[in-house]
């Protein structure tokens, strides 16, 4: 079973707009990671945020983490058609001792030119 | 540099057959993970290797599934008596374990392109 839940399940926007995806999880975590997947194949790591961090930036990506609400958000600014993909949040349980990733079901983002 | 590679990229088999899926991790990565992803879902953890040993195989769905990593590098996921429900994309990931703060681990997993298994 998967721990995370992404919201929305699908998102369709125009190029240049911002895209916001949310993730909720159930148990205490060590860190939370966001991945991108094109065409149902390999996942690409985007960003990792630790449980004691609240916000992190990487290029056009901004991730927030609220451990009190057990939620995270991924913001992609000034979206491009090339950002079209599925985005997954994945949590590392606090007691795991290693990075066993627990994925959500993902958000399918479509960016139209 | 070379990333994680997986072979074959696609595998079609018949119900009841035996299949082997191979993962070649990034050189020097001690940790190796297998995940399974069904259509429209996120990946689900199957098994984790630290070196040659399976440190956690709690995600393997049943005893038809088995994985090995005899020399601490290449890993093979083996599925016996395949069933139609085994159809999925099987993903492999590798990483360098680095100790982080608070006794936890913070490291990036690098995923291969996956093997798409179809059981007819």
HADDOCK unambig.tbl for C-alpha pairs under 7 A between the chains (distance, minus, plus):
assign (segid A and resid 30 and name CA) (segid B and resid 104 and name CA) 6.39 0.50 0.50
assign (segid A and resid 41 and name CA) (segid B and resid 113 and name CA) 5.31 0.50 0.50
assign (segid A and resid 41 and name CA) (segid B and resid 114 and name CA) 5.86 0.50 0.50
assign (segid A and resid 42 and name CA) (segid B and resid 111 and name CA) 5.80 0.50 0.50
assign (segid A and resid 42 and name CA) (segid B and resid 112 and name CA) 5.44 0.50 0.50
assign (segid A and resid 42 and name CA) (segid B and resid 113 and name CA) 3.98 0.50 0.50
assign (segid A and resid 42 and name CA) (segid B and resid 114 and name CA) 5.91 0.50 0.50
assign (segid A and resid 43 and name CA) (segid B and resid 111 and name CA) 5.69 0.50 0.50
assign (segid A and resid 44 and name CA) (segid B and resid 111 and name CA) 6.93 0.50 0.50
assign (segid A and resid 97 and name CA) (segid B and resid 104 and name CA) 5.90 0.50 0.50
assign (segid A and resid 97 and name CA) (segid B and resid 105 and name CA) 6.40 0.50 0.50
assign (segid A and resid 98 and name CA) (segid B and resid 105 and name CA) 5.48 0.50 0.50
assign (segid A and resid 99 and name CA) (segid B and resid 105 and name CA) 6.53 0.50 0.50
assign (segid A and resid 101 and name CA) (segid B and resid 45 and name CA) 6.92 0.50 0.50
assign (segid A and resid 102 and name CA) (segid B and resid 44 and name CA) 6.91 0.50 0.50
assign (segid A and resid 103 and name CA) (segid B and resid 42 and name CA) 5.52 0.50 0.50
assign (segid A and resid 103 and name CA) (segid B and resid 43 and name CA) 6.03 0.50 0.50
assign (segid A and resid 103 and name CA) (segid B and resid 44 and name CA) 6.78 0.50 0.50
assign (segid A and resid 104 and name CA) (segid B and resid 42 and name CA) 5.48 0.50 0.50
assign (segid A and resid 105 and name CA) (segid B and resid 41 and name CA) 4.70 0.50 0.50
assign (segid A and resid 105 and name CA) (segid B and resid 42 and name CA) 4.40 0.50 0.50
assign (segid A and resid 106 and name CA) (segid B and resid 42 and name CA) 6.14 0.50 0.50
